[in-house]
Amino acid sequence: MLHYAPDARQPVAYFFNENNDVTRGELMPGQTEKFYMPMFPSPDAFVDFSLPLASRDGVDIKPPYSRVDVYIDAATKIERTDIKHGFLDRF
């Protein structure tokens, strides 16, 4: 999930690249965007998330993961990335 700070002043454009399947989008201040990825990604899977027009911040994510949350602050910088493992183990 992508989370954009509610106190931001303008939209931010992003690129979400999952195994070379690129999605380009825009987040409004306070918006959260969900992306659904494979429940059991292959060992060579990857996800790249970037803010190319704003701060040029980015994050590369490799398995294992079951849930990823990327938080973008009001200055359009990636504040933190939370990667959870075993999120689906409880099922």
C-alpha positions as CSV (number, residue, x, y, z in Angstrom):
1,M,0.0,0.0,0.0
2,L,1.1,3.5,-0.7
3,H,0.3,6.2,1.9
4,Y,0.7,9.9,1.2
5,A,0.8,12.4,4.0
6,P,-2.5,14.3,4.6
7,D,-0.6,17.6,5.2
8,A,1.0,17.5,1.7
9,R,0.1,20.5,-0.5
10,Q,0.2,18.9,-4.0
11,P,-0.3,15.6,-5.8
12,V,2.7,13.4,-6.3
13,A,3.4,11.1,-9.4
14,Y,4.7,7.6,-8.9
15,F,5.9,4.6,-10.8
16,F,5.2,1.1,-9.5
17,N,7.1,-1.6,-11.3
18,E,6.2,-5.2,-10.4
19,N,8.4,-7.6,-12.4
20,N,8.6,-5.2,-15.4
21,D,4.8,-4.5,-15.3
22,V,4.9,-0.7,-14.8
23,T,2.0,1.3,-13.4
24,R,2.2,5.1,-13.4
25,G,-0.2,7.0,-11.1
26,E,-0.7,10.0,-9.0
27,L,-1.6,10.3,-5.3
28,M,-3.5,13.2,-3.8
29,P,-2.6,14.4,-0.2
30,G,-4.0,11.9,2.3
31,Q,-4.7,9.3,-0.3
32,T,-3.8,5.6,0.1
33,E,-3.4,3.3,-2.9
34,K,-3.6,-0.5,-2.8
35,F,-1.7,-2.8,-5.1
36,Y,-2.3,-6.5,-5.2
37,M,0.7,-8.7,-5.8
38,P,1.1,-12.5,-6.0
39,M,0.4,-14.2,-2.7
40,F,3.5,-16.4,-3.1
41,P,6.0,-14.5,-5.2
42,S,8.8,-16.3,-7.0
43,P,12.3,-15.9,-5.4
44,D,13.4,-13.7,-8.4
45,A,10.4,-11.4,-8.2
46,F,10.9,-7.7,-7.5
47,V,9.0,-4.5,-6.9
48,D,10.4,-1.0,-7.5
49,F,8.5,2.0,-6.3
50,S,9.8,5.5,-7.2
51,L,8.8,9.2,-7.2
52,P,10.7,10.3,-10.3
53,L,9.2,13.8,-10.8
54,A,9.3,14.9,-7.1
55,S,12.2,13.8,-4.9
56,R,13.4,11.0,-7.0
57,D,13.2,8.8,-4.0
58,G,12.7,5.1,-4.5
59,V,12.6,1.7,-2.9
60,D,13.4,-1.8,-4.2
61,I,11.6,-4.7,-2.6
62,K,12.5,-8.3,-2.9
63,P,10.9,-11.4,-1.5
64,P,10.1,-12.6,1.1
65,Y,7.2,-10.3,1.7
66,S,3.5,-10.6,2.2
67,R,2.5,-7.0,2.8
68,V,4.4,-3.8,2.0
69,D,3.5,-0.3,3.1
70,V,5.3,2.7,1.7
71,Y,4.8,6.0,3.5
72,I,5.5,9.3,1.7
73,D,5.8,12.5,3.7
74,A,4.5,16.0,2.9
75,A,7.9,16.9,1.3
76,T,7.4,14.0,-1.2
77,K,10.2,11.9,0.4
78,I,9.8,8.2,1.3
79,E,9.5,8.5,5.0
80,R,9.6,4.7,5.7
81,T,8.9,1.3,4.2
82,D,7.3,-1.4,6.3
83,I,7.8,-5.0,4.9
84,K,5.9,-7.7,6.7
85,H,6.7,-11.4,6.4
86,G,4.3,-14.1,7.2
87,F,1.3,-11.8,7.2
88,L,-0.7,-14.7,5.6
89,D,0.6,-17.4,7.9
90,R,-2.4,-17.0,10.2
91,F,-4.7,-18.4,7.6
